Amino acid sequence: MKRSELKAVLKPLVKQCVKEVLLEEGVLSNVVAEVAKGLSPVLTESRRTPPENNLKQHQLVEEQRQQVEQEKHQQLKEQKIKMLNATGFGNEIFEGVTPLSAGGAPGAAPAAGALAGTDPQDAGVDISGIMALGGRNWKDLV
């Protein structure tokens, strides 16, 4: 018997035997399970209560942060007061100032528009009762 003839006879037999062992006896599923276990790290959950020392340290850091923030706010406030006093305006820059009735550059043409020349303090016309005038007959009125 030649080597090629032996190979032709044995190859299907070995293939069938390996197939039976792997699939029917569950060896393949065990191999896959073992490989999966080896690939994934083991995770364990542990709950630790924070030590009091760590909690106290966190509180100290938070207090220091608040103190620094208050100091910055106070410095900003002092700087603002210094600038206002230096300009001669006092505490309130816009105290007693009313809006202009018409703006624009001096000598320029007056502004054009629907409300040009109208006082900004003017309340205008009350139109809250206009719907009551027409009632339900708006289709007829239009």
Secondary structure, DSSP 8 states (H G I E B T S, - for coil): --HHHHHHHHHHHHHHHHHIIIIISSHHHHHHHHHHHHHS-----------HHHHHHHHHHHHHHHHHHHHHHHHHHHHHHHHHHHHT--S-TTTT----SS-S-TTS----STTTT--TT------TTHHHHHTT-HHHH-
